Amino acid sequence: MIPLHDNVPTRSRPVVTIALIIINFAIFLAEIYGPDQHLQTTRGKVFLVDGQTAITSEFGFVPCEVQHICRLGDDRVDLGANAPFVVHHVPVLLTIFTSMFLHGGWAHVGFNMLFLWIFGNNVEDRLGRPRFILFYLLGGLAAAGLQWLASRGSDVPTIGASGAIAAVLAGYLVLYPRAMVITLIGWIPVPVPAMLFLVVWILLQVAGASAGVGAVGSDSSGVAYFAHVGGFAFGLLTVKLFDRGVPP
């Protein structure tokens, strides 16, 4: 199911949502078209890697680095699990925020930004711009927190805006429970109640998280399901605190 648009108009231009989308795409382009870089490992070796690998290594959030419990092993530079083996210049806690703006591929960034556009513009309209950006960033922080609790020993970099966007989805569910989302099912656009769409979405994330409990908090696909669940839970619990009380 691919959401196309909803039926809730906005009263003002969603400046923050548009800015977040532009920033995410700009950073992704910098990742994939960035120059090759030399990475120095913790054992002193130097590897030449592509720009995306280098940026992910430096700015992705690696759970095991929080408590310095990453596994020691042979030097390696691998996009899936390289960050603990290179010398870092960015504090690990800062990577919680920088990782929100990194993506692994076109599908990753494209679907994230599609969801942000469809649901974020209305939540921004309701909360107001300053509260929305704070809500978004704190949602990403909550997402990273639950992912860390579920996989503290993982050396796989966690990247993507989906944890913060999950908070936005939950906020939309609370604020606009009667909205309809035009959804592409197969090749047919079908109006689907937002409540149904979003409840199904979070149940899939919970199922994915449950299936991956025995494997560092995510399944073999590498999807950070616990981050999605953490962001969504944050949105459900706090969006009313950010709400200006303006009727939709």
PyMOL commands that set and color helices and strands:
alter all, ss='L'
color gray80, all
select helices_A, chain A and resi 15-33+51-59+63-65+83-85+92-101+106-127+129-150+162-175+194-211+225-242
alter helices_A, ss='H'
color red, helices_A
select strands_A, chain A and resi 2-6+37-40+46-49+180-185+188-193
alter strands_A, ss='S'
color yellow, strands_A
deselect
rebuild
show_as cartoon
